[in-house]
Amino acid sequence: MQAAPSSIDIKLRWPQPSGITVHSVGPRRTLLLWIDGDEVRAYCNLCRHLPIPLDGGTGQLDRLQCSTHGAIYDPRSGECTRGPCVGRRLHPLEAALDGDGLRIRGCWPPD
């Protein structure tokens, strides 16, 4: 039986530089934060082919790549555009400016 999704609600400092960063949100859980100027996307740091972190893959402003099987994701949509999970999307998280910080909220997918 799978565990129920768990909620996250964290606040990060703002502004942050453009690029891709990984942030810890709990034991064995990290999120990917993609920033290009004022455009922000947040995703659970889990490949959609196998539920393993994308850590160690390349992170460029035009793509996210999993180092395990080479899946490539569009950072704006989270969609896998090449690799074993084409058409699937990274699990999105809500990212919104909140005063002097960036609030990240959402449900983590079940284990």
Salt bridges, closest charged atoms under 4 A:
ASP9 OD1 - ARG103 NH1 2.97
ASP9 OD2 - ARG105 NE 3.32
ASP36 OD2 - ARG76 NH2 3.19
GLU39 OE2 - ARG41 NH2 3.25
GLU39 OE2 - ARG76 NE 3.13
GLU79 OE1 - ARG89 NH2 3.59
ASP98 OD2 - ARG103 NE 3.07
ASP100 OD1 - LYS11 NZ 3.54
ASP111 OD1 - ARG29 NH2 3.52
